[in-house]
């Protein structure tokens, strides 16, 4: 049994979405049938979820003052190369001495942790459908030992290594962060321009079944409406509607714990549902809401609704680009989606963001 | 001024970078605002102390500012900046530019309440806090090398390629180091919490 487990680094690389298609299929085949490896991935994800939630932030004053401090240091920096990395006095500006205890964040971590638990369980799932056109440069093969431009002793060099990844590679990476459930897997397989190999498709479906079971056991508070989901596995719309209703109810009930009425207010002002829904949101609504959403995002007032704001920003950018993307726009949209998945406080938001990301990439990935 | 600033908040990172390069130096503040929370988290994870994280973060911004002419258009500014933060923080660690590490239970020099005290707060759900504290303690117990690679993956959410660039190591090494770090984290968590059931599948 033991010799059948993939090396841990490959197992984790699989989870991180850093394997190429072939390798991924191999690992996936194993993970599907190996509860030990699933447990290993879940435990790791749980621990990392706690770490992600737990880090204490300094006070908001610290962040308000930071840009000012930095600008003082770079002011008049006409010949950057001549100035060594000398420390300017750091006395100016707030220094984060007045702590804002992140109880809100920790508490929401309670529910978020549950969500994270669910989300990460699903991380092991792979979606081959939208990886139909794998980027040649997908990273992560263990034998890939290309040396980055930065050498160990070079850490202090001012010039950071620029790591250029082609847009489609970045997108693959983004997609691998996200999770899938059976319903949308089916939907995606139907919609994807390039279908996965039959074997992979079967695996994915099996996994969907396994995963949904686990979701219920993982987290009662985040339990999905299993009956609806299982009765109509093919009826994506029904499933989505059920999930969405639940997610919205949750959002209205709890509300953002930071940033006050920020997002809810903006959403209401522009007639947007709290969670993006293509059927209820027009392009015009997106464009009219975009400036307000941007302000929320950039001022940090999105708070616990960051993921939903990000999701809307991605949608608005798509709308604005109207199907014609330069690399920059493409990247930025992918990034918004990706952050939405990562920052999501509830499963449904993560799911929709992931789904929309896939949709976006499958329609717009370079070379397609 | 106000108009210009609010206008900037609407711009893509690339455009802000372009403006800074074109001499609109104060537009750099917008880039700071966009990246400061992610940058802080990463620096804090690596440096542990608020003051050290603050130093490293500010230093990183100065470096980024000076290296901005080499920032490649079309690239996302955030990950690029985070690799600078990582390298700056790690370099500072190696040069001993760090205040004495405080224990999680000791007084926090930045004025934050020690973790142990927070756990004692009756208003908090003890189970959640316990889990959180467990993870934090386990993370604290890791080697610097393991903490750094985990921070880059978990907190900064960087790809293996970006992590490789930030650490100056090959991607293959990122993979193996990350795997060891994750194992070490779970190992520490088990050690710290014997009653917590953690299945070792192997």
Interface residues (C-beta under 8 A of the other chain):
Chain A: X2 X5 X7 X8 X9 X10 X11 X12 X13 X16 X18 X34 X35 X36 X37 X39 X40 X43 X44 X47 X48 X50 X51 X52 X53 X54 X55 X56 X57 X58 X62 X63 X66 X67 X68 X69 X70 X71 X73 X74 X75 X77 X80 X81 X83 X85 X87 X90 X95 X96 X97 X98 X99 X101 X103 X106 X107 X109 X110 X113 X139 X140 X141 X142 X143 X144 X145 X146 X147 X148 X149 X150 X151 X152 X153 X154 X155 X156 X158 X159 X160 X161 X162 X163 X164 X165 X170 X173 X177 X291 X294 X295 X298 X299 X300 X326 X327 X328 X329 X331 X332 X335 X342
Chain B: X9 X10 X12 X13 X14 X25 X26 X28 X29 X32 X33 X34 X36 X37 X40 X41 X44 X45 X50 X51 X54 X55 X57 X58 X59 X61 X62 X63 X64 X65 X66 X67 X70 X71 X72 X73 X74 X75 X76 X78 X79 X80 X83 X84 X87 X88 X90 X91 X94 X108 X110 X111 X112 X113 X118 X121 X123 X124 X125 X128 X129 X131 X132 X134 X135 X136 X138 X139 X150 X153 X154 X155 X157 X159 X160 X161 X162 X164 X165 X166 X167 X168 X169 X170 X171 X172 X173 X175 X176 X178 X179 X182 X183 X185 X186 X189 X198 X199 X201 X202
